[in-house]
Amino acid sequence: MFSNYGKVTKFEDLPIQAPLQYQPQQPGIESIMIPRPISENINHIGTGKLQGKVAIITVGDSGIGRAIVYLFAKEGADIVVVYLNEHGDAAETKARVEQIGRRCLTIAGDIGYEDFCREAVGRAISEFGRIDILINNAAEQHVQSSIEHITAEQLERTFRTNFFSFVYFAKAVVPYLRPGSTIINTSSVTSMVGFEQLIDYSATKGAVSAFTRSLALSLLKRGIRVNAVAPGRTWTPLIPASLPPEMYMTFGSDNPIARPCQTFELAPAYLYLASDDSSYAVGITLHVNGGEYLAF
C-alpha cells in the first residue's frame, strides 16, 4: 500500500516499539533508521496541482521534508532541497524526484545563518528562474530535565535552526514571490501543549506560530499566503537522533491513535496549503497530531 523508496510497508508490519539504534548527530540519517519512515504513498496519482511551480523545502532530504518533496514532485513541482550534511539521504531523495520526472537541486549548508539562506535562494533562482513555494521545515531539539541545564549556546542554536532560518528564508524569497505564491512553516503540537523536557524547542515553535500569523498579515496585500502545519509526534530521523532510548523506543504509543505519525501522512496538509485548494486559508495552522490534544 505504501512505499519506503521502493519497499512496500504496511502499518501492521511496523514494530510496536522501535528497536535500540544509533544516530551520529542531529538531524539524523534516514537511511540507517529502524524502521525507516514511510515517505510515500505509491498509490497517489498526481493531478497537476503544482504543475510548473518551484518549491524550496528546508531539510527536504529526509523526514517530513522528504515526504513533502515526493508528493510535490508527483503534483508537478520542481524541487530545491536544502539540508545540512546528510549527503546520502539527499542523493536518495533527488534520485526519487528525478524518477518521478521532475528536477531537483540539492544545497548543503547551515540554515542558521542568513548569508547561507540568501545564497541558497540565489542558487534556486539561477537554476529554475522562479520560486513559488517556500516550506520552512527545519528543526533541532535537545532534551533537558530542567531549564537550569539549557545553556546559552543551546538556546541560541535551537532558535537559529528552528526560528531564525524561517525568517531568513522568508526574507530572501519574498522579492521573488508573486501573487499566488505560498509560504508554509512547520510548527509543532508543542507550541500549544508544551513539553517539559523540550522547553526551548517548544518556545521556538510558539514563535513560529506567531510569526506565521504576523507574516500572513504582512504579505496578504501582495497576494502571498502564509500558513503553517503543526505535526504531532512523527517518526523522523530527528527522533532517535535527539531523544534517549526510553523515549524514542515507545515514541507516540501513548497518543489516542496509539502510534507515531508516518511522514507521508503529513505531506497532504502541506499540499493543501501550497495549492489553490486553500485560496481562502490565510494565517492558519493545520494540526495533524493523531488526537494528541485529546490526551490533555
Backbone bond lengths (Angstrom), bond angles and torsions (degrees), N, CA, C in turn:
res aa  C-N    CA-C-N  psi(-1)  N-CA   C-N-CA  omega(-1)  CA-C   N-CA-C  phi
1 M - - - 1.470 - - 1.525 111.74 -
2 F 1.322 116.91 -44.45 1.451 120.57 -178.36 1.516 110.10 -122.62
3 S 1.337 115.28 153.06 1.459 120.52 -174.94 1.513 111.41 -110.05
4 N 1.315 116.20 140.03 1.454 122.88 169.93 1.525 106.77 -115.27
5 Y 1.341 115.23 70.41 1.458 123.55 -174.73 1.518 110.40 52.13
6 G 1.313 114.64 58.42 1.446 120.61 174.21 1.511 114.67 97.73
7 K 1.328 118.04 -11.46 1.458 121.07 179.25 1.517 108.98 -106.63
8 V 1.300 116.97 120.63 1.458 120.94 -178.11 1.526 109.04 -75.31
9 T 1.318 115.45 131.25 1.453 121.48 -177.60 1.517 109.05 -134.70
10 K 1.301 117.51 140.00 1.450 122.63 174.81 1.516 109.19 -114.93
11 F 1.329 115.62 152.15 1.451 118.81 179.69 1.518 111.45 -55.40
12 E 1.337 116.03 -40.36 1.457 118.76 -176.71 1.517 112.68 -68.71
13 D 1.353 117.58 -14.72 1.454 121.15 177.51 1.526 112.53 -83.31
14 L 1.321 116.18 -15.26 1.454 119.57 -177.62 1.531 110.61 -78.49
15 P 1.328 117.42 142.11 1.471 119.07 178.84 1.517 111.35 -67.17
16 I 1.324 116.47 147.09 1.459 120.44 176.84 1.519 109.83 -63.28
17 Q 1.339 115.92 -36.64 1.445 120.79 176.19 1.525 109.25 -119.51
18 A 1.331 115.97 140.41 1.463 119.89 176.01 1.520 108.85 -75.11
19 P 1.314 118.07 140.70 1.457 119.94 179.23 1.521 111.94 -74.64
20 L 1.305 116.22 163.79 1.462 121.88 174.60 1.515 109.49 -59.29
21 Q 1.334 116.88 133.54 1.457 120.77 -178.40 1.510 110.27 -152.76
22 Y 1.317 115.32 167.69 1.462 120.80 -175.05 1.521 109.66 -123.40
23 Q 1.327 115.82 136.62 1.458 122.89 171.53 1.528 107.89 -125.09
24 P 1.325 118.39 132.18 1.471 119.80 -174.06 1.517 114.40 -67.65
25 Q 1.340 117.58 -33.97 1.457 120.92 -178.85 1.519 109.06 -167.88
26 Q 1.335 115.96 167.27 1.455 120.41 172.68 1.529 109.06 -76.16
27 P 1.349 118.55 150.00 1.466 127.50 3.49 1.520 114.63 -83.87
28 G 1.328 118.93 4.19 1.452 121.23 175.78 1.516 113.33 99.37
29 I 1.332 115.03 162.63 1.459 122.28 -177.43 1.523 108.77 -116.08
30 E 1.328 116.50 118.91 1.460 120.64 -175.33 1.522 112.39 -68.10
31 S 1.317 117.70 -33.43 1.462 120.64 -174.13 1.520 113.27 -65.85
32 I 1.335 118.58 -17.73 1.465 120.17 179.77 1.531 112.50 -108.16
33 M 1.329 116.92 8.24 1.468 119.74 178.82 1.531 111.15 -72.16
34 I 1.330 115.26 148.89 1.473 121.97 176.25 1.529 108.25 -131.65
35 P 1.354 117.64 112.06 1.472 127.30 -11.67 1.513 110.26 -77.12
36 R 1.320 116.44 165.01 1.450 119.79 175.72 1.522 109.75 -74.59
37 P 1.337 116.89 147.71 1.474 119.59 175.93 1.525 111.17 -62.04
38 I 1.318 115.17 154.37 1.470 120.36 173.91 1.526 106.87 -89.47
39 S 1.319 115.98 107.90 1.458 121.83 -170.72 1.512 114.02 -93.73
40 E 1.334 117.20 -17.57 1.457 118.47 -170.33 1.522 111.51 -146.10
41 N 1.306 114.78 136.95 1.460 121.77 169.72 1.525 106.89 -91.81
42 I 1.327 116.60 104.52 1.457 119.28 -174.77 1.524 112.47 -69.17
43 N 1.319 117.28 -13.23 1.460 120.52 178.71 1.528 112.90 -84.06
44 H 1.328 116.38 -8.98 1.468 118.97 -178.94 1.521 109.87 -72.84
45 I 1.293 116.40 127.56 1.455 123.18 176.04 1.526 107.98 -112.38
46 G 1.310 116.63 119.95 1.453 120.77 -177.12 1.516 112.82 -65.71
47 T 1.321 115.46 150.24 1.466 121.29 178.74 1.529 111.78 -119.48
48 G 1.341 116.56 14.81 1.463 119.93 175.57 1.515 114.78 79.33
49 K 1.332 117.22 22.85 1.469 119.05 -177.57 1.526 112.97 -63.60
50 L 1.318 117.46 -24.44 1.465 120.84 -179.72 1.528 110.90 -121.38
51 Q 1.312 116.90 24.59 1.458 121.31 -174.28 1.525 111.80 -56.03
52 G 1.336 115.65 126.15 1.453 121.17 176.26 1.507 115.00 80.56
53 K 1.326 117.81 0.43 1.458 120.13 -179.21 1.525 110.77 -90.82
54 V 1.337 115.32 162.62 1.463 122.31 178.62 1.519 108.50 -122.01
55 A 1.334 116.00 129.00 1.460 121.50 -178.27 1.517 110.53 -120.40
56 I 1.322 116.45 132.03 1.462 122.30 169.26 1.522 107.38 -96.79
57 I 1.332 116.69 128.21 1.467 121.44 -178.45 1.518 108.40 -129.08
58 T 1.321 116.65 113.35 1.461 118.97 178.79 1.524 109.71 -78.11
59 V 1.325 114.90 143.65 1.466 123.54 -170.56 1.536 108.97 50.25
60 G 1.322 114.54 48.30 1.453 120.37 179.35 1.507 113.55 -85.94
61 D 1.321 116.63 -0.38 1.464 120.16 -177.57 1.516 112.81 -76.53
62 S 1.340 118.04 -23.49 1.465 120.77 -173.63 1.527 109.41 -156.23
63 G 1.334 114.92 177.72 1.455 120.44 174.59 1.513 114.03 59.71
64 I 1.330 116.10 -142.39 1.462 121.53 -179.86 1.522 110.60 -58.83
65 G 1.333 116.23 -41.71 1.456 120.29 -178.49 1.510 112.85 -59.31
66 R 1.332 117.29 -42.07 1.466 120.39 179.49 1.525 110.67 -62.16
67 A 1.319 117.54 -43.10 1.465 120.43 179.47 1.523 110.96 -61.87
68 I 1.331 116.91 -39.31 1.463 120.51 176.57 1.524 110.30 -64.30
69 V 1.328 116.44 -44.17 1.457 121.33 179.16 1.522 110.80 -55.27
70 Y 1.325 116.88 -49.79 1.459 120.40 -176.86 1.530 111.47 -62.52
71 L 1.323 117.02 -44.80 1.459 119.84 -178.39 1.525 111.38 -67.60
72 F 1.328 117.54 -42.75 1.464 120.96 178.91 1.524 110.51 -62.88
73 A 1.327 117.09 -40.42 1.465 119.75 178.45 1.523 110.58 -62.76
74 K 1.320 116.98 -41.44 1.464 120.00 177.69 1.522 111.77 -62.89
75 E 1.329 116.77 -26.20 1.459 120.93 179.59 1.521 112.60 -92.85
76 G 1.346 117.04 9.89 1.450 120.38 170.19 1.510 117.59 102.81
77 A 1.342 118.06 5.43 1.464 120.42 -177.24 1.528 111.35 -89.57
78 D 1.321 116.17 146.40 1.453 122.13 163.89 1.525 107.25 -87.76
79 I 1.333 116.15 151.02 1.454 120.44 -165.98 1.518 112.25 -126.00
80 V 1.326 115.71 140.15 1.461 122.74 167.82 1.525 107.21 -113.58
81 V 1.321 116.39 114.98 1.459 122.63 -179.89 1.520 108.67 -99.48
82 V 1.325 116.76 118.03 1.461 122.06 175.79 1.523 107.87 -105.96
83 Y 1.326 116.32 130.99 1.468 119.90 -176.51 1.523 109.15 -148.78
84 L 1.331 115.93 172.10 1.463 120.16 -175.89 1.530 110.95 -82.45
85 N 1.339 117.22 -76.31 1.471 119.70 -177.88 1.525 112.80 -151.91
86 E 1.339 117.54 19.62 1.460 121.21 -179.49 1.530 108.54 -88.02
87 H 1.327 115.57 73.37 1.457 121.16 -169.24 1.526 112.36 -65.33
88 G 1.325 117.85 -35.41 1.458 120.33 178.69 1.513 112.25 -64.35
89 D 1.340 116.74 -45.95 1.461 120.70 177.48 1.525 110.48 -61.30
90 A 1.332 116.44 -42.50 1.464 120.19 -178.78 1.530 110.85 -63.63
91 A 1.325 116.70 -40.41 1.457 120.06 179.34 1.529 111.34 -64.98
92 E 1.339 116.46 -39.07 1.461 120.26 177.96 1.518 111.41 -64.90
93 T 1.317 116.30 -42.88 1.461 120.53 178.78 1.525 110.98 -63.66
94 K 1.315 116.73 -45.41 1.466 121.39 178.60 1.527 110.96 -59.75
95 A 1.336 116.69 -42.24 1.462 120.39 -179.32 1.521 111.33 -62.64
96 R 1.333 116.77 -39.59 1.460 120.02 -179.90 1.533 110.71 -68.10
97 V 1.328 117.33 -40.90 1.463 120.35 177.90 1.525 110.31 -60.11
98 E 1.306 116.46 -43.67 1.457 119.97 179.89 1.524 111.42 -68.17
99 Q 1.333 116.31 -32.26 1.456 119.79 174.87 1.524 110.88 -64.98
100 I 1.321 116.05 -36.25 1.467 121.15 177.20 1.527 110.43 -66.93
101 G 1.332 116.27 -27.66 1.453 119.93 177.77 1.512 114.91 113.54
102 R 1.326 116.83 13.61 1.461 120.76 178.75 1.526 110.31 -115.51
103 R 1.320 115.93 167.38 1.462 121.45 178.97 1.518 110.32 -91.22
104 C 1.334 115.64 150.80 1.467 120.05 -179.16 1.523 109.69 -144.58
105 L 1.327 116.01 124.40 1.459 123.20 175.20 1.518 108.15 -106.51
106 T 1.327 118.06 127.66 1.462 121.30 177.66 1.523 109.29 -108.49
107 I 1.330 115.75 136.73 1.463 121.98 -177.60 1.525 108.37 -133.79
108 A 1.326 117.43 122.19 1.458 122.31 -178.50 1.528 110.79 -102.09
109 G 1.336 115.86 138.72 1.458 120.27 176.84 1.514 111.83 164.88
110 D 1.321 115.75 176.92 1.464 122.36 -176.34 1.523 109.56 -94.89
111 I 1.333 115.51 109.28 1.460 120.11 -176.64 1.525 113.36 -75.34
112 G 1.323 117.38 -1.43 1.455 120.18 177.99 1.514 113.68 -75.03
113 Y 1.338 115.96 -0.96 1.464 120.29 -176.56 1.528 109.67 -125.43
114 E 1.315 115.17 132.83 1.465 120.79 -170.81 1.513 112.72 -63.49
115 D 1.333 118.05 -37.13 1.462 119.89 -178.36 1.524 111.19 -59.11
116 F 1.340 116.79 -41.42 1.461 119.23 179.64 1.525 111.06 -67.21
117 C 1.327 117.61 -42.66 1.463 120.70 179.70 1.522 110.79 -59.56
118 R 1.320 116.11 -43.03 1.463 120.60 178.50 1.532 110.65 -64.93
119 E 1.336 116.36 -39.65 1.463 120.70 178.27 1.531 111.12 -64.33
120 A 1.340 116.72 -41.85 1.464 120.52 -179.68 1.523 111.12 -62.31
121 V 1.314 116.72 -42.49 1.465 120.51 178.22 1.530 110.13 -63.78
122 G 1.323 116.96 -40.88 1.453 120.56 177.90 1.516 112.24 -61.60
123 R 1.323 116.75 -39.86 1.468 120.11 178.13 1.528 111.04 -67.52
124 A 1.321 116.82 -36.38 1.472 120.19 177.19 1.526 110.72 -63.14
125 I 1.313 116.73 -43.28 1.465 120.82 178.75 1.528 110.49 -64.74
126 S 1.335 116.78 -41.62 1.465 120.01 179.45 1.524 111.36 -62.52
127 E 1.343 116.35 -37.02 1.460 121.03 -176.79 1.517 112.36 -78.39
128 F 1.345 116.68 -43.97 1.466 120.18 -170.57 1.530 114.50 -114.25
129 G 1.327 116.81 -17.33 1.459 119.41 177.68 1.514 115.28 80.50
130 R 1.322 117.96 -0.84 1.459 120.69 -178.62 1.528 109.26 -163.29
131 I 1.325 115.54 161.30 1.467 123.46 170.64 1.513 106.50 -138.88
132 D 1.322 116.88 129.57 1.454 121.71 -179.34 1.520 113.19 -115.84
133 I 1.336 116.23 -26.57 1.462 120.68 -173.71 1.522 108.68 -138.49
134 L 1.319 116.58 132.52 1.467 122.38 171.08 1.514 108.57 -117.30
135 I 1.322 116.70 123.63 1.462 122.02 173.19 1.517 107.98 -109.96
136 N 1.315 117.39 105.08 1.461 122.67 174.14 1.527 107.86 -83.57
137 N 1.320 117.32 107.78 1.460 120.63 -167.83 1.525 113.51 -130.26
138 A 1.324 118.24 2.32 1.464 120.64 -172.62 1.527 112.12 -76.24
139 A 1.335 115.42 148.93 1.472 119.79 176.47 1.517 110.58 -162.47
140 E 1.317 115.21 149.24 1.457 122.74 165.58 1.520 107.53 -138.69
141 Q 1.334 115.96 158.79 1.463 120.08 -178.64 1.518 109.08 -150.71
142 H 1.335 114.59 148.95 1.467 121.10 -176.68 1.523 108.75 -135.52
143 V 1.311 115.64 114.20 1.460 120.63 -178.24 1.527 109.69 -70.55
144 Q 1.336 115.56 129.51 1.467 121.92 175.16 1.522 108.58 -137.95
145 S 1.314 116.43 138.43 1.465 120.58 -177.52 1.515 112.89 -76.03
146 S 1.336 117.41 -16.27 1.463 121.00 -177.70 1.513 109.50 -153.63
147 I 1.331 116.37 151.77 1.456 120.75 176.08 1.522 110.98 -60.34
148 E 1.329 117.03 -25.42 1.463 121.38 179.48 1.522 112.43 -63.83
149 H 1.317 117.02 -19.58 1.464 120.97 -178.25 1.527 113.09 -94.61
150 I 1.325 116.89 -3.29 1.469 120.14 179.21 1.521 108.44 -83.95
151 T 1.317 115.71 109.64 1.459 119.95 -178.97 1.531 110.26 -78.96
152 A 1.324 115.07 163.64 1.463 120.11 176.32 1.522 110.23 -61.62
153 E 1.341 116.28 -36.10 1.459 120.62 179.87 1.532 110.87 -66.07
154 Q 1.335 117.42 -43.68 1.465 120.35 178.64 1.523 110.80 -64.22
155 L 1.317 116.79 -43.21 1.460 121.10 -179.16 1.524 110.63 -60.03
156 E 1.328 116.16 -47.55 1.459 119.44 -179.08 1.524 110.84 -65.48
157 R 1.345 117.41 -43.23 1.458 120.53 -178.44 1.529 111.19 -62.10
158 T 1.340 116.39 -42.88 1.460 120.11 -179.52 1.521 110.86 -64.63
159 F 1.312 117.41 -42.01 1.458 119.70 178.58 1.525 111.83 -70.28
160 R 1.334 117.63 -34.00 1.464 119.50 177.60 1.524 110.91 -59.79
161 T 1.330 115.94 -47.81 1.464 119.95 -177.72 1.518 111.89 -72.98
162 N 1.322 116.48 -48.59 1.467 121.65 -168.47 1.517 114.21 -84.19
163 F 1.329 117.50 -21.09 1.466 118.69 -176.13 1.526 113.29 -131.89
164 F 1.341 117.51 -49.94 1.463 118.80 -178.83 1.526 110.87 -56.66
165 S 1.339 116.85 -40.97 1.473 119.80 -177.82 1.520 111.17 -62.54
166 F 1.336 116.73 -33.83 1.465 120.21 178.77 1.530 109.96 -63.78
167 V 1.311 115.56 -43.00 1.464 120.44 178.73 1.526 110.38 -67.23
168 Y 1.340 115.81 -45.36 1.466 119.58 -178.18 1.522 112.01 -60.46
169 F 1.341 117.10 -45.52 1.458 119.21 -178.56 1.526 111.55 -69.29
170 A 1.329 117.26 -40.28 1.463 119.20 177.84 1.524 110.42 -60.82
171 K 1.308 115.60 -44.23 1.464 120.67 179.58 1.528 111.19 -60.92
172 A 1.336 116.09 -39.12 1.461 120.29 -176.86 1.530 113.08 -75.25
173 V 1.350 117.68 -33.16 1.474 118.93 -175.15 1.517 113.43 -88.55
174 V 1.325 118.27 -25.87 1.470 120.79 -173.28 1.529 112.88 -52.86
175 P 1.330 119.81 -41.17 1.475 117.89 179.27 1.524 114.05 -60.42
176 Y 1.330 117.71 -20.31 1.461 121.28 -177.73 1.527 112.97 -99.98
177 L 1.311 117.67 -11.11 1.456 120.67 -178.87 1.519 110.34 -77.79
178 R 1.317 115.58 155.25 1.462 121.63 -178.90 1.526 108.19 -130.15
179 P 1.311 118.91 168.54 1.469 119.41 177.46 1.522 111.06 -53.25
180 G 1.319 115.47 132.08 1.450 121.49 -176.05 1.513 113.76 100.24
181 S 1.334 116.52 -12.72 1.459 120.19 177.04 1.525 110.41 -72.64
182 T 1.338 115.13 161.66 1.462 119.38 -176.90 1.520 111.37 -138.21
183 I 1.329 114.52 150.02 1.464 123.05 170.22 1.522 106.78 -123.13
184 I 1.326 116.30 130.40 1.468 120.85 179.88 1.520 108.36 -127.53
185 N 1.315 116.25 124.07 1.456 122.87 -178.81 1.526 110.83 -104.64
186 T 1.317 116.66 140.30 1.458 120.77 174.64 1.522 109.78 -89.79
187 S 1.321 115.49 112.74 1.461 121.95 174.72 1.536 107.44 -96.10
188 S 1.311 118.57 -142.94 1.467 121.37 -178.69 1.517 109.21 -168.31
189 V 1.316 115.40 154.41 1.459 120.06 172.99 1.522 111.11 -58.18
190 T 1.341 117.00 -26.43 1.468 119.64 179.91 1.521 112.47 -65.86
191 S 1.330 117.48 -19.66 1.468 119.44 178.42 1.520 111.11 -67.02
192 M 1.340 116.45 -20.91 1.456 121.02 -179.23 1.525 113.05 -104.64
193 V 1.333 116.44 -41.10 1.474 118.97 -173.86 1.518 112.81 -105.36
194 G 1.336 117.73 -13.61 1.451 120.55 -178.24 1.525 112.37 74.60
195 F 1.337 114.52 171.42 1.465 121.13 176.29 1.515 105.92 -155.65
196 E 1.315 116.69 117.36 1.464 119.86 -168.14 1.520 114.15 -64.42
197 Q 1.326 119.08 -24.14 1.461 121.29 -179.60 1.525 112.94 -100.63
198 L 1.321 116.18 3.11 1.467 121.34 177.22 1.528 108.92 -130.57
199 I 1.303 116.91 58.39 1.458 121.71 -173.54 1.533 111.21 -64.62
200 D 1.317 116.78 -50.18 1.465 118.82 -177.36 1.531 111.52 -70.23
201 Y 1.329 117.49 -37.55 1.463 120.82 175.64 1.528 110.09 -59.85
202 S 1.318 117.19 -48.04 1.462 121.02 -179.57 1.522 110.90 -60.96
203 A 1.331 116.10 -37.32 1.465 120.21 178.64 1.526 111.03 -64.39
204 T 1.332 116.74 -39.43 1.465 118.74 178.50 1.517 111.16 -63.96
205 K 1.320 117.20 -36.52 1.457 120.02 -178.29 1.529 110.92 -73.89
206 G 1.323 117.12 -31.47 1.455 119.40 171.54 1.521 110.79 -64.23
207 A 1.329 116.06 -39.16 1.462 120.51 177.10 1.521 110.61 -64.17
208 V 1.331 117.36 -39.05 1.465 121.10 178.43 1.529 110.46 -61.15
209 S 1.319 116.87 -42.41 1.463 120.13 -179.61 1.525 111.30 -63.01
210 A 1.342 116.93 -44.67 1.461 120.51 178.67 1.524 111.07 -66.99
211 F 1.316 116.71 -39.55 1.463 122.25 177.21 1.529 110.66 -60.29
212 T 1.326 116.06 -41.81 1.469 121.02 -179.65 1.522 110.31 -59.99
213 R 1.315 117.23 -48.27 1.469 120.22 -178.54 1.528 111.60 -63.90
214 S 1.330 116.21 -43.44 1.467 119.70 -177.45 1.520 111.67 -69.40
215 L 1.333 116.69 -43.11 1.457 119.62 179.24 1.527 110.88 -65.91
216 A 1.318 116.36 -34.58 1.466 120.19 177.75 1.520 110.83 -59.95
217 L 1.299 116.94 -44.28 1.463 120.84 178.06 1.522 110.85 -65.31
218 S 1.311 116.70 -38.54 1.456 121.40 -176.93 1.520 112.18 -67.94
219 L 1.337 117.64 -37.94 1.463 120.94 -173.20 1.521 114.69 -97.88
220 L 1.317 116.52 -8.38 1.462 119.26 -177.00 1.518 111.99 -59.21
221 K 1.309 116.85 -37.72 1.469 120.55 -179.08 1.523 111.79 -64.95
222 R 1.333 116.82 -17.38 1.462 121.35 178.50 1.529 111.49 -98.49
223 G 1.328 116.25 5.86 1.461 120.08 178.08 1.509 114.17 78.67
224 I 1.323 117.66 15.74 1.465 123.10 179.94 1.517 108.78 -104.78
225 R 1.318 117.11 124.86 1.464 120.58 -179.32 1.529 111.09 -98.16
226 V 1.330 115.53 138.09 1.464 122.14 179.66 1.514 108.51 -124.18
227 N 1.321 116.87 128.60 1.464 122.97 179.15 1.527 109.53 -144.69
228 A 1.313 116.26 -178.34 1.462 120.33 -178.32 1.522 110.78 -144.95
229 V 1.318 115.35 159.46 1.456 123.39 170.64 1.522 107.56 -121.82
230 A 1.325 116.45 135.05 1.464 121.72 179.26 1.528 108.91 -115.44
231 P 1.323 117.84 94.32 1.468 119.93 178.94 1.526 111.78 -71.04
232 G 1.316 114.22 153.94 1.452 120.28 166.13 1.513 108.71 -87.23
233 R 1.317 116.40 -154.08 1.463 120.20 -176.60 1.529 110.43 -71.45
234 T 1.326 114.90 114.89 1.461 122.69 -172.29 1.523 109.79 -122.17
235 W 1.323 116.46 137.11 1.463 122.07 -176.54 1.528 109.30 -80.40
236 T 1.327 115.63 99.63 1.457 123.55 179.86 1.525 108.99 -131.55
237 P 1.339 118.36 168.52 1.464 119.67 177.86 1.522 113.85 -58.02
238 L 1.333 116.82 -27.19 1.462 119.71 -179.38 1.525 111.99 -61.82
239 I 1.325 117.64 -28.00 1.458 120.12 -174.74 1.529 112.07 -68.16
240 P 1.340 120.15 -58.90 1.464 117.87 176.84 1.525 113.05 -69.09
241 A 1.339 117.79 -18.54 1.459 120.43 179.40 1.522 112.70 -79.92
242 S 1.333 117.91 -17.32 1.471 119.74 -173.38 1.522 114.42 -126.00
243 L 1.321 118.07 -19.66 1.461 120.71 -176.97 1.524 110.53 -104.44
244 P 1.329 117.71 149.28 1.467 120.22 175.10 1.526 110.26 -70.46
245 P 1.350 117.37 158.45 1.472 120.26 -175.95 1.522 114.14 -53.94
246 E 1.331 117.76 -37.99 1.463 119.27 -178.16 1.523 112.33 -64.98
247 M 1.343 117.17 -17.21 1.455 120.83 176.74 1.521 112.10 -97.03
248 Y 1.342 118.26 -44.66 1.461 118.18 -175.13 1.518 113.45 -78.96
249 M 1.340 118.25 -23.26 1.456 119.53 -176.69 1.533 112.43 -70.78
250 T 1.327 116.83 -22.87 1.471 120.78 177.31 1.527 110.74 -120.18
251 F 1.315 115.98 24.69 1.454 122.92 -172.52 1.523 111.39 -58.02
252 G 1.338 116.21 122.88 1.457 122.07 176.57 1.510 115.48 83.90
253 S 1.323 118.46 -4.95 1.469 120.17 -175.43 1.521 112.46 -70.61
254 D 1.332 117.45 -19.70 1.454 120.31 179.37 1.532 112.68 -94.65
255 N 1.336 117.65 6.56 1.459 120.77 171.53 1.528 110.30 -68.80
256 P 1.326 118.60 155.62 1.468 119.69 173.90 1.526 112.54 -54.61
257 I 1.342 116.75 -32.27 1.463 120.09 -179.90 1.530 111.71 -83.10
258 A 1.324 116.68 -8.58 1.477 124.93 171.61 1.522 114.49 67.00
259 R 1.318 117.91 28.38 1.462 121.66 174.56 1.527 108.60 -165.14
260 P 1.321 117.13 160.77 1.465 118.68 173.71 1.515 110.83 -75.37
261 C 1.316 115.89 162.08 1.458 121.79 175.48 1.525 109.42 -74.88
262 Q 1.320 116.17 141.04 1.458 121.10 169.57 1.532 108.38 -91.32
263 T 1.316 116.38 144.38 1.459 119.50 -168.82 1.526 113.75 -60.35
264 F 1.339 117.33 -34.00 1.465 118.73 -179.41 1.528 111.67 -63.92
265 E 1.354 117.29 -21.01 1.458 120.76 -179.99 1.518 111.98 -74.18
266 L 1.317 117.43 -19.64 1.461 121.60 179.31 1.523 112.50 -88.85
267 A 1.321 116.69 -32.12 1.460 120.53 -172.39 1.530 114.22 -54.32
268 P 1.354 120.17 -39.16 1.471 118.80 179.85 1.522 114.24 -61.59
269 A 1.325 117.94 -26.53 1.464 119.79 176.71 1.526 110.17 -65.56
270 Y 1.320 116.08 -40.09 1.463 120.47 177.49 1.529 110.89 -69.26
271 L 1.323 116.79 -37.92 1.464 119.74 177.86 1.520 110.41 -62.65
272 Y 1.309 117.11 -42.99 1.466 120.46 178.32 1.528 110.24 -57.41
273 L 1.323 116.95 -46.86 1.463 120.14 -176.43 1.522 112.44 -73.42
274 A 1.337 117.57 -24.48 1.462 120.99 -179.89 1.520 112.88 -83.82
275 S 1.323 117.31 -20.63 1.464 121.46 -173.77 1.531 111.35 -98.87
276 D 1.316 115.20 173.41 1.455 120.76 178.24 1.530 112.49 -69.85
277 D 1.337 117.13 -11.06 1.466 119.88 176.06 1.523 111.72 -57.27
278 S 1.331 116.20 -27.92 1.475 120.44 -175.98 1.521 111.82 -106.34
279 S 1.310 117.72 31.91 1.465 121.42 -173.26 1.524 114.03 -58.97
280 Y 1.339 118.07 -19.81 1.469 120.97 179.81 1.530 111.94 -104.23
281 A 1.322 116.93 6.33 1.471 121.31 -179.92 1.521 109.37 -94.81
282 V 1.318 116.15 116.47 1.467 122.17 -178.06 1.526 109.12 -136.77
283 G 1.323 116.53 122.15 1.458 121.01 175.27 1.517 114.92 72.79
284 I 1.328 117.39 18.07 1.464 119.46 -178.01 1.522 110.77 -94.35
285 T 1.331 115.40 162.73 1.458 122.27 172.49 1.521 108.03 -123.28
286 L 1.335 115.55 119.11 1.460 120.41 176.26 1.522 108.98 -86.45
287 H 1.327 116.51 124.88 1.468 121.72 -178.56 1.524 109.19 -99.07
288 V 1.328 115.50 117.19 1.467 121.89 179.17 1.533 105.91 -121.73
289 N 1.336 116.20 92.24 1.465 118.42 -167.36 1.524 115.01 -138.86
290 G 1.319 118.69 13.87 1.468 119.69 176.44 1.511 114.54 63.55
291 G 1.330 116.72 27.20 1.460 120.65 179.35 1.504 114.57 80.90
292 E 1.348 116.77 19.70 1.461 119.46 -174.73 1.523 113.30 -60.55
293 Y 1.352 116.80 -33.25 1.470 118.64 176.37 1.510 111.54 -58.15
294 L 1.336 116.04 -32.64 1.456 120.36 -175.43 1.521 112.44 -68.50
295 A 1.337 115.38 -14.84 1.468 119.18 -178.34 1.521 112.11 -86.51
296 F 1.352 115.69 -4.02 1.474 119.29 -178.14 1.532 110.51 -110.93
